[in-house]
Amino acid sequence: MKGRIVLLTILTLVFIFLDFKKRKDYKKSAIALVVFIAIISLGYSGFILIRGIPPLFLAHIVLLIGSYLALMWYLFKGKLYSYIIASPLLTEGFYILLNFIDGSRYE
């Protein structure tokens, strides 16, 4: 599993680099790189934070896959769906809301 994640990371960086070489569009490449770093950060923070509640963790992983697919759509088609990319924030926000309501028994 870790090997696939590393391979996917390298493949995404190669896609961003090849798209830059093909189109010479600095803005699109910079946005794609920032979005990719944000997706990795959301994935890591969600893995650390939400792991205690399996259904919420599964929803977080599904939303991460959706945000990654939205990044690929942006690279290949040029349309940025920022609300799909930011959707993993919903699960993290829901986890924080659960902590406020029920206490921190999920840690």
C-alpha positions as CSV (number, residue, x, y, z in Angstrom):
1,M,0.0,0.0,0.0
2,K,2.8,2.4,0.9
3,G,4.5,1.7,-2.4
4,R,1.3,2.5,-4.3
5,I,1.0,5.8,-2.5
6,V,4.6,6.7,-3.3
7,L,4.1,5.7,-7.0
8,L,0.9,7.7,-7.2
9,T,2.7,10.8,-5.7
10,I,5.5,10.5,-8.2
11,L,3.1,9.9,-11.1
12,T,1.1,13.0,-10.1
13,L,4.3,15.2,-10.0
14,V,5.3,13.8,-13.4
15,F,1.8,14.7,-14.8
16,I,2.1,18.2,-13.5
17,F,5.6,18.5,-15.0
18,L,4.6,17.1,-18.3
19,D,1.5,19.4,-18.4
20,F,3.8,22.4,-17.8
21,K,6.3,21.3,-20.5
22,K,3.4,20.9,-23.0
23,R,1.5,24.1,-22.3
24,K,4.0,26.4,-20.6
25,D,1.3,27.6,-18.3
26,Y,2.9,28.7,-15.0
27,K,-0.4,29.5,-13.3
28,K,-2.0,26.2,-14.0
29,S,1.1,24.2,-12.9
30,A,1.4,26.3,-9.7
31,I,-2.2,25.8,-8.8
32,A,-2.0,22.1,-9.5
33,L,1.1,21.8,-7.3
34,V,-0.5,23.7,-4.4
35,V,-3.7,21.7,-4.7
36,F,-1.7,18.4,-4.7
37,I,0.2,19.5,-1.6
38,A,-3.1,20.5,0.1
39,I,-4.6,17.0,-0.8
40,I,-1.5,15.3,0.8
41,S,-1.8,17.5,3.9
42,L,-5.5,16.8,4.2
43,G,-4.8,13.1,3.8
44,Y,-2.1,13.0,6.5
45,S,-4.0,15.1,9.0
46,G,-7.1,13.1,8.4
47,F,-5.2,9.9,8.9
48,I,-3.8,11.1,12.2
49,L,-7.0,12.8,13.4
50,I,-10.0,10.7,12.3
51,R,-8.6,7.2,12.5
52,G,-10.5,6.5,15.8
53,I,-13.9,6.5,14.1
54,P,-13.8,4.0,11.2
55,P,-17.0,5.1,9.3
56,L,-15.8,8.7,9.4
57,F,-12.3,7.6,8.3
58,L,-13.8,5.7,5.4
59,A,-15.8,8.7,4.3
60,H,-12.6,10.8,4.6
61,I,-10.7,8.4,2.3
62,V,-13.5,8.4,-0.2
63,L,-13.5,12.2,-0.2
64,L,-9.7,12.2,-0.6
65,I,-10.0,10.0,-3.7
66,G,-12.6,12.3,-5.1
67,S,-10.4,15.4,-4.5
68,Y,-7.5,13.6,-6.2
69,L,-9.7,12.8,-9.2
70,A,-10.8,16.4,-9.3
71,L,-7.1,17.4,-9.4
72,M,-6.6,15.0,-12.4
73,W,-9.7,16.5,-14.1
74,Y,-8.1,19.9,-13.6
75,L,-4.8,18.7,-15.2
76,F,-6.4,17.1,-18.2
77,K,-9.5,19.2,-18.8
78,G,-8.7,22.5,-17.2
79,K,-11.7,22.9,-15.0
80,L,-11.0,23.3,-11.3
81,Y,-13.6,22.0,-8.9
82,S,-12.5,23.6,-5.6
83,Y,-15.5,22.5,-3.6
84,I,-14.7,18.8,-4.4
85,I,-11.0,19.4,-3.6
86,A,-11.9,20.9,-0.2
87,S,-14.5,18.3,0.6
88,P,-12.2,16.3,3.0
89,L,-12.4,19.3,5.3
90,L,-16.0,18.3,6.0
91,T,-14.9,15.1,7.7
92,E,-12.3,16.8,9.7
93,G,-14.7,19.5,10.7
94,F,-17.3,16.9,11.6
95,Y,-14.7,15.1,13.8
96,I,-14.0,18.4,15.6
97,L,-17.7,19.0,16.0
98,L,-18.1,15.6,17.6
99,N,-15.3,16.4,20.0
100,F,-17.0,19.6,21.1
101,I,-20.3,17.9,21.6
102,D,-19.3,14.5,23.1
103,G,-15.8,15.2,24.5
104,S,-12.5,13.8,23.3
105,R,-13.2,10.1,23.8
106,Y,-12.2,9.5,20.2
107,E,-8.5,10.1,20.8
